[in-house]
Amino acid sequence: MLDRDFIQRKIALIQDDLKHLAPFEKLTIKEIFDDFKTQAIIERVLERVIGRALDINQHIIAEQGGELERVATYRDTFIRLADLGIYSREFAEDISKSAGLRNILVHEYNNIKPDLLKKSIGAAIKEFNEYSKFILSFIDRTSQ
């Protein structure tokens, strides 16, 4: 059974983080990377947003996707939600790229490229706002 409170709490945290991330979208790459604190804040907020979405994905898959093949990667959790009809395959392909960003942020693979981090701010704001709407709509449909 879906834990609506868990999902709604995670969505609220994602939304709060996106509000904090928004002012950084206007910064240049130089402004981001010349200030250690700014770069660290952006990286950590992106990591938190993506991690919370992964928590939601895994919960939904565990509760709703029992007959489906297990997912092997974080990226696959976003794809699986498309299989469950939560959002389109096209949206799943776009947002699933955030799992790769999360891995770069968490494991510091050769340090993050400045243009990737800068581009990720706007993409995260757009995609995770849409994601939140899709998830809330899904839990509303499943609780009726």
Buried (B, 14 or more C-beta within 10 A) or exposed (E): EBEEEEBBEBBEBBEEBBEEBEEBBEBEEEEBBEEEEBBEBBBEBBBBBBBBBBBBBBBBBEEBBEEEEEBEEBBBBBBBBBBBEBBEEEBBEBBBBBBBBBBBBEEEEEEBEBEEBBEBBBBBBBBBEBBBEBBBEBBEEBEE
